[in-house]
């Protein structure tokens, strides 16, 4: 298949068969592509050299004449999930998550990045799975050829692979994201987590925060795949550029810089802000607002005047609410959800309570 010119986006050395040369990229970041037809040495990333992302784009696919792109993702089944995203950051990215659905099958979940949170499943991405998708066991000979980092007594390991065609991945999220196949410096993001297999066929299965992540810049002009002569539309639909692909012999090396070019957001920080928001708002509305409201009418005697407790308690609760409200607005802004029901309802409720109720309570 000399007519193929594949640009793979690779994290280390994988073991899934295919027919096109991959680009191997250091996991801390990106690279400059060197295209060649001869065999190259592989650049193994420090954290997990067994993950590969591969990409090829037919030369007929352009922004003016949209067409398909082809992607392969492969990783050991010791990886709980692995993801690739089009875009420079999570917010606004078009993502693909791979995880197991059983011991013999995989799930490929197209998702939209809304911010520093778990990406949400989207049914808008048009994906067709290609032959070679699934879970396979690599024998000792193949594992040795690919210089696998996995160690076992019989030198075998199990990998999950997704070969797929995306027919509308040049634009996503209502046009807010765009990929020009002629872009010499297009950003991708990647991430993965090790752990117990998810084993879910659900496209919206919950995933835990990644163990590692990074960003890469790719010269898409080197990913061109010339069309076969005299190819019909029906035959185009059956093209699988990953048939007989072997990364050990069909790889392209790259030069990776020592520092990331586009650092990704700290998801742990965002999770802490989310927990802070939920805690402050729950304490305000479940405990302190009712306590302040019931303090005055309850027929109980206190060592101090009720009013002297009621007013400071109302002010304290208002400040707590505003702090939680600020966290919520920040999260909604970062995830692009300010126009959804939860933030809108929160703005109305907090505005009424802190703008009206506390004013009345303060003078009562």
C-alpha positions in Angstrom: 0.0 0.0 0.0 2.6 2.5 -1.2 -0.1 5.0 -2.1 -0.7 5.7 1.6 1.1 8.5 3.4 0.1 8.2 7.1 0.8 10.7 9.8 0.4 9.0 13.1 0.2 10.8 16.4 1.9 8.3 18.6 2.6 8.0 22.3 5.4 5.5 22.3 5.3 2.2 20.7 2.1 0.2 20.2 1.4 -3.2 18.8 -1.7 -3.0 16.8 -1.5 -4.1 13.1 -2.0 -1.5 10.5 -0.6 -0.4 7.2 0.6 3.2 7.6 3.7 4.8 9.2 3.0 6.4 12.6 4.5 9.5 14.1 5.8 8.8 17.6 5.5 11.6 20.0 7.0 12.1 23.5 4.2 12.1 26.1 5.2 15.4 27.5 4.6 17.0 24.2 5.0 17.7 20.7 7.1 17.4 17.8 8.1 18.2 14.4 7.4 15.5 11.8 10.1 14.0 9.7 8.6 12.0 6.8 10.5 9.2 5.2 9.9 5.8 3.6 12.7 4.0 5.5 12.6 2.3 8.9 13.2 4.6 11.9 14.0 4.1 15.5 11.2 4.8 17.9 11.0 7.5 20.5 9.7 5.9 23.7 7.9 8.2 26.2 8.9 8.0 29.9 5.5 7.2 31.4 3.9 4.7 29.0 5.5 3.7 25.7 2.7 1.4 24.7 0.1 3.9 23.6 -0.3 5.0 20.0 -2.5 7.5 18.2 -2.4 7.4 14.4 -4.0 9.8 12.0 -4.3 9.9 8.2 -6.4 12.3 6.1 -7.3 11.7 2.4 -6.1 14.5 0.2 -9.6 15.0 -1.0 -10.7 16.1 2.5 -10.5 19.9 2.8 -12.5 22.6 4.6 -14.2 23.5 1.3 -14.9 19.9 0.4 -15.4 18.1 3.8 -14.6 14.4 3.9 -13.4 11.7 6.3 -10.4 11.4 8.5 -9.0 8.1 9.8 -7.8 7.5 13.4 -6.3 4.5 15.2 -6.0 4.4 19.0 -4.3 1.5 20.7 -3.2 0.8 24.2 -2.7 -2.1 26.7 -5.8 -3.2 28.6 -4.0 -2.3 31.7 -5.0 1.3 30.7 -8.4 2.0 32.1 -9.1 4.6 29.4 -7.2 6.5 26.8 -8.3 9.7 25.0 -7.3 11.9 22.1 -8.8 15.3 21.4 -8.8 17.8 18.6 -7.9 21.2 20.0 -5.4 22.9 22.3 -7.3 22.5 25.6 -10.2 20.6 27.1 -12.7 23.4 26.7 -14.1 23.1 23.1 -12.1 20.0 22.2 -13.5 17.2 20.1 -12.5 14.0 21.9 -12.4 10.3 21.5 -12.2 8.0 24.5 -11.3 4.3 24.3 -12.1 1.8 27.0 -13.1 -1.9 27.3 -16.7 -2.9 27.1 -15.9 -6.6 27.9 -13.0 -8.9 27.8 -13.3 -9.1 24.0 -14.8 -5.8 22.9 -14.1 -2.1 23.2 -16.1 1.1 23.4 -15.1 4.2 21.5 -16.9 7.2 23.0 -17.0 10.5 21.1 -17.2 13.3 23.6 -17.2 17.1 23.8 -14.8 18.9 26.1 -16.8 21.5 28.2 -14.0 22.6 30.4 -11.9 21.1 33.2 -14.4 18.3 33.9 -15.3 14.9 32.5 -16.1 15.2 28.8 -19.7 14.6 27.8 -20.8 12.1 25.3 -22.0 13.6 22.0 -24.1 11.8 19.3 -23.2 14.4 16.8 -19.9 12.9 15.8 -20.3 10.5 12.9 -18.0 7.5 13.5 -17.7 4.3 11.5 -15.7 1.5 13.2 -13.3 -0.3 10.9 -11.9 -3.9 10.8 -9.1 -4.5 13.3 -11.1 -2.9 16.1 -11.3 -4.9 19.3 -9.1 -6.7 21.9 -6.2 -8.9 20.9 -3.4 -10.7 22.5 0.1 -10.0 21.2 2.4 -13.0 21.1 6.0 -13.1 22.2 7.4 -12.6 18.7 5.3 -9.6 18.0 5.9 -8.1 21.4 9.7 -8.4 20.9 9.5 -6.8 17.5 7.7 -3.8 18.9 10.1 -3.4 21.8 7.2 -3.4 24.2 7.9 -2.1 27.7 5.4 -4.6 29.2 7.1 -7.4 31.0 5.7 -10.9 31.6 7.1 -14.4 31.7 5.8 -15.3 28.3 6.2 -11.8 26.8 2.6 -11.5 25.9 0.1 -8.8 26.5 -3.5 -7.8 25.6 -4.2 -4.6 23.8 -7.4 -2.7 22.9 -7.6 -1.1 19.5 -10.1 1.3 17.8 -9.8 1.8 14.1 -12.4 4.3 12.9 -13.4 6.8 10.3 -14.9 10.1 11.3 -17.0 11.8 8.6 -17.5 15.2 10.2 -14.4 15.9 12.3 -13.4 19.0 10.5 -15.8 21.0 12.5 -17.5 20.4 15.9 -19.6 21.9 18.6 -21.7 24.0 16.2 -18.7 25.2 14.3 -16.8 26.5 17.4 -14.0 24.0 16.7 -12.4 23.7 13.3 -9.5 21.6 11.9 -8.0 22.6 8.6 -6.4 19.5 6.9 -3.7 21.8 5.5 -2.7 23.2 8.9 1.0 22.7 9.5 0.7 23.3 13.2 -2.6 21.8 14.5 -3.0 21.1 18.2 -4.1 17.8 19.7 -4.5 16.8 23.4 -4.1 13.3 24.9 -4.6 11.7 28.2 -4.9 8.3 29.9 -5.5 6.5 33.2 -4.3 3.2 34.3 -6.5 0.9 36.4 -9.3 -1.7 36.5 -11.0 -2.0 33.1 -14.3 0.0 32.8 -16.0 -2.9 30.9 -19.0 -0.8 29.9 -20.7 -0.5 26.5 -22.2 2.8 27.6 -21.0 5.7 25.5 -21.4 8.0 28.5 -19.7 5.8 31.1 -18.1 7.7 33.9 -14.3 8.0 33.9 -11.9 9.0 36.6 -9.3 11.8 36.3 -6.3 11.0 34.1 -2.9 9.9 35.4 -1.1 11.7 32.6 -1.9 14.2 29.9 -0.2 16.4 27.3 -0.5 18.4 24.1 1.0 18.0 20.7 1.3 20.1 17.5 1.0 18.2 14.3 1.8 19.1 10.7 -1.4 17.9 9.0 0.1 18.5 5.6 2.2 15.4 6.1 -0.9 13.3 6.9 -2.1 13.2 3.3 -3.5 10.0 1.9 -3.8 10.0 -1.9 -7.0 8.5 -3.3 -6.9 5.2 -5.1 -7.5 5.5 -8.9 -10.9 4.4 -10.1 -12.3 4.3 -6.6 -16.1 4.3 -6.3 -18.1 5.8 -3.5 -18.9 2.3 -2.2 -15.2 1.3 -2.2 -14.3 4.6 -0.4 -16.6 3.6 2.4 -14.7 0.4 2.8 -11.2 1.9 2.9 -9.2 0.8 6.0 -5.7 2.5 6.0 -4.7 0.5 9.1 -4.8 -3.0 7.5 -1.4 -4.7 8.1 0.0 -1.7 9.9 3.1 -2.5 12.0 4.5 0.4 14.1 7.8 -1.4 14.5 8.5 -1.3 10.7 6.3 1.6 9.5 7.2 4.2 12.0 8.4 7.8 11.6 10.5 9.3 14.4 10.0 12.9 15.7 12.0 15.3 17.7 10.2 16.2 20.9 11.0 19.3 22.9 11.7 19.0 26.6 8.8 21.2 27.8 5.1 21.3 26.9 4.1 23.9 24.3 0.5 24.2 25.7 0.0 23.2 29.3 -3.4 21.7 30.1 -5.6 22.8 33.0 -5.3 21.3 36.5 -8.3 19.1 36.9 -7.6 18.5 40.5 -7.9 22.2 41.2 -11.2 22.4 39.4 -12.5 19.4 41.3 -11.6 21.1 44.6 -13.5 24.3 43.5 -16.5 22.1 42.6 -16.5 20.5 46.0 -16.1 23.9 47.7 -19.1 25.2 45.7 -21.3 22.3 46.7 -20.2 22.4 50.3 -20.8 26.1 50.8 -24.1 26.2 49.1 -25.4 23.1 50.9 -24.4 24.5 54.3 -26.0 27.9 53.5 -29.4 26.6 52.2 -29.7 23.5 54.3 -28.4 24.7 57.7 -27.7 28.4 58.2 -30.6 30.0 56.3 -33.2 27.9 58.1 -31.4 28.4 61.4 -31.4 32.2 61.0 -35.0 32.2 59.9 -36.3 30.1 62.8 -34.2 31.8 65.4 -36.6 34.8 65.9 -40.1 33.1 66.0 -39.1 30.0 68.1 -40.2 30.3 71.7 -36.8 29.7 73.2 -34.8 31.7 75.7 -31.2 32.6 75.0 -28.6 34.3 77.2 -28.4 37.1 74.6 -31.0 38.9 72.6 -32.1 36.9 69.5 -31.7 39.9 67.3 -28.0 40.1 68.3 -27.6 36.5 66.9 -30.0 36.8 64.0 -28.3 39.7 62.2 -24.7 38.4 62.4 -25.9 34.9 61.4 -27.7 36.3 58.3 -24.6 38.3 57.3 -22.4 35.2 57.7 -24.8 33.1 55.7 -25.0 35.7 53.0 -21.2 35.9 52.7 -21.0 32.1 52.6 -23.6 32.0 49.9 -21.7 34.6 47.8 -18.5 32.6 48.2 -20.2 29.4 46.9 -22.0 31.4 44.2 -18.6 32.8 43.0 -17.2 29.3 42.8 -20.2 28.2 40.8 -20.1 31.1 38.4 -16.4 30.4 37.8 -17.0 26.8 37.1 -19.9 27.5 34.7 -17.8 30.0 32.8 -14.9 27.7 32.5 -17.1 24.9 31.2 -19.2 27.0 28.9 -22.5 26.3 30.8 -23.5 29.8 31.9 -26.6 29.6 29.7 -27.8 26.2 31.1 -30.6 25.8 33.6 -28.5 25.2 36.8 -26.4 28.4 36.6 -29.4 30.5 35.5 -31.6 29.2 38.4 -28.7 29.7 40.8 -28.2 33.3 39.7 -32.0 34.0 40.2 -32.2 32.3 43.6 -29.1 33.9 45.0 -30.1 37.3 43.7 -33.5 37.1 45.3 -32.2 35.8 48.7 -29.1 37.9 49.1 -30.6 41.0 47.4 -34.0 40.9 49.0 -34.2 38.4 51.9 -31.1 39.6 53.6 -32.0 43.2 53.2 -35.4 42.6 54.9 -33.8 40.3 57.5 -31.2 42.9 58.3 -33.7 45.6 59.1 -36.2 43.4 60.8 
